[in-house]
């Protein structure tokens, strides 16, 4: 289980084959993120989930700010 400080990290997260770009945690305690598809299509859609009820980020691996090579390859 990750701490709140770990969940606040901005950047790419991966769980299985799913990627999400976290925009950080808001003052309301929600984690705001965009999916890989939303980032690649330059969508303005942002989704928010509360970490107490959605455990995706708890099970995911933090990859950092830079776009992972696997995501870059899917652009081509």
C-alpha positions in Angstrom: 0.0 0.0 0.0 1.4 3.4 -1.0 1.4 6.4 1.2 -0.4 9.7 0.4 3.0 11.3 -0.5 3.7 8.6 -3.0 0.3 8.9 -4.6 0.8 12.7 -5.0 3.6 12.1 -7.5 3.0 13.7 -10.9 3.9 11.6 -13.9 3.3 8.2 -15.6 2.0 5.1 -13.8 1.6 1.6 -15.1 -0.4 -1.4 -14.0 -0.4 -4.3 -16.4 -0.9 -2.9 -19.8 -2.7 0.2 -18.6 -1.0 3.6 -18.4 -2.2 6.7 -16.7 -0.6 10.2 -16.4 -1.3 11.5 -12.9 -1.8 15.3 -12.7 -1.4 15.1 -8.9 -3.7 15.1 -5.9 -6.2 17.9 -5.5 -7.1 19.7 -2.2 -10.2 17.5 -2.2 -8.1 14.3 -1.9 -8.9 13.1 -5.4 -6.2 11.9 -7.8 -6.6 13.6 -11.1 -5.3 11.7 -14.2 -5.5 11.2 -17.9 -5.4 7.8 -19.6 -2.8 7.0 -22.3 -5.4 7.4 -25.0 -6.4 10.8 -23.7 -2.8 12.0 -23.6 -2.1 10.7 -27.1 -5.2 12.2 -28.7 -4.6 15.5 -26.8 -8.0 15.2 -25.2 -9.0 17.8 -22.6 -10.8 15.1 -20.5 -9.5 14.7 -17.0 -10.7 11.9 -14.6 -10.6 12.0 -10.8 -10.7 9.0 -8.4 -10.5 9.0 -4.6 -7.6 6.7 -3.5 -9.6 5.2 -0.6 -12.2 3.7 -3.0 -10.1 3.1 -6.2 -7.0 1.1 -5.6 -5.6 1.3 -9.2 -2.7 3.7 -8.1 -2.0 1.6 -5.0 -1.3 -1.4 -7.3 0.5 0.6 -10.0 4.2 1.3 -10.6 5.4 4.9 -10.8 7.5 5.4 -14.0 8.4 9.1 -13.8 7.6 12.3 -15.6 9.0 11.4 -19.0 6.7 9.5 -21.4 7.8 5.8 -21.3 9.3 4.3 -24.5 6.4 1.8 -24.8 3.9 4.8 -25.0 6.1 6.6 -27.5 6.1 3.5 -29.8 2.3 3.4 -29.8 2.3 6.9 -31.4 3.8 5.6 -34.6 
